[in-house]
Amino acid sequence: LTYEEPGFRNTPTKQLVRAAVVLKLSSFDFLVKHADTLFKLGRSLLGGKLFGNLMTATFYGQFCPGQTYEDIHEATYAMREAGIIPLLAVPTEEDSKLAVGMDVESWYKENTRRTIECINIGSRFGIQGFPRFLQIKLTALIDQELCILLILLLIMLIMPEHPIHLLMRYLQEKLGQYVQLDMLSKEENLHLNESLARFEEICKHGSKCGVHLYVDAEYISINPALYLLSKAMLLRHNKTKPVLQVTIQAYLKSAKNETEKILKFCRDADIVFGAKIVRGAYLVAEKARAETQGYENPICNSLEATHDNYNEIVESLLRRISRNRNGKIHVMVASHNEDSVTRVVKRLHDFGIDHMRGDVVFAQLYGLSDHVTNWLGANNYPVYKSTPCGSVEETMPYLYRRAQENNRIIKGGKRDRTLINIELSKRLRQL
């Protein structure tokens, strides 16, 4: 197979210089590890406006195109020219919830409003023939402690006379009515109902606007509840289209088993399965939690084991798509790993899967592994950039957490930096 290698020839010089500086700085462990402290210190010393301008010119500008429609339109126009589609995301972190004090319901309502606005923006961007996507975090809509209570309820229901599907069916059928779970308090039931209403509103609006939604997986301690709520919505919205899709974290030892369970659930219910396959975004936190709370580390024992897990999950899904091309299985290969990406491209060819159908798509983070994204876009593969949409204050906590979790990718991104430096050298010689 012969493919075009565009590198960074179409990237503006100003962006190349910024990328070279920011990616190099992001490779230093000290800066990444203490990003939160340095962010707060810089803001206090320089003031909000000056510090915001500095971030926009450097880190924020590298990993986020902006918060307004005009900012995103400018960035996505260049992306579309390169055959790249934005995958918008509303950045939310628990720290920002704590900052609002007692009135946390207003935080959930604001997250819902921002998500709806992001769906509206995302519906205007894209490439004809390929789906439009948005990432959402369910803990932006529902309290983590309530998620843990739902998991306890799941454990109680894992008995032959009380199948686990009972609760999902109950939640699905009760949406629009008042959900009453006996083990929850009046306040917890009220919050659950408000959270379900928020989730339903977002799913309905996404379906109406033609924007499919990826529910991010989060910490292993709350993922069962996130999958439960997602499955209830899958039953409502995925009868003919992958309106809602889940995220599988391949760095977890349980990832293959979780994938099979969700596949079986969708097959039994005769609904559409869709999943974004990632290596993981909570590696540091999960290891720390396992150590402090004294349970077995849920993370794969080595990087090689994670790669194997990732490749095996994607391979299994590709085989299913090749055997049954009824549009009931959709996969996003979300990876910065060149070997994984080229492996999937080859397997698409081997299996005779038409990549233009949109059943299999690719994704990388905005500002990272751009040479991989550019290569896919130049060769007409459906490729997306996970693009946070928010202000500096809203987005920076999200960005430095992602930097910490993706530190190995950033430090290992020498090919990106090498290609950027080669392109800059070419341009300097032409002056």
Buried (B, 14 or more C-beta within 10 A) or exposed (E): EEEEEBBBEEBEEEBBEBBBBBBEBBBEEEBBBEBBEBBEEBBEEBEEEEBBBBBBBBBBBBBBBBBEBEBBBEBBEBBBEBBBBBBBBBBBBEEBBEEEEEEEBEBBBBBBEBBBEBBEBBBEBBBEEBBBBBBBBBBBBBBBEBBEBBBEBBEEBEEEEEEBBEBBBBBBEBBEEEBEBEEBEEEBBBBBBBBBBBBBBBBBBBBEBBBBBBBBBBBBBBBBBBBBBBBBBBBBBBEEBBBBBBBBBBBBBBBBEBBEBBBEBBBEBEBBBBBBBBBBBBBBBBEEBBEEEEEEEBBBEEEEBBBEBBBBBBBBBBEBBBEEBEBBBBBBBBBBBEEBBBBBBEBBEEBEBEBEBBBBBBBBBBBBBBBBBBBBBBBEBBBBBBBBBBBBBBBBBBBBBBBBBBBEBBBBBEEBBEBBBEBBEEEEEEE
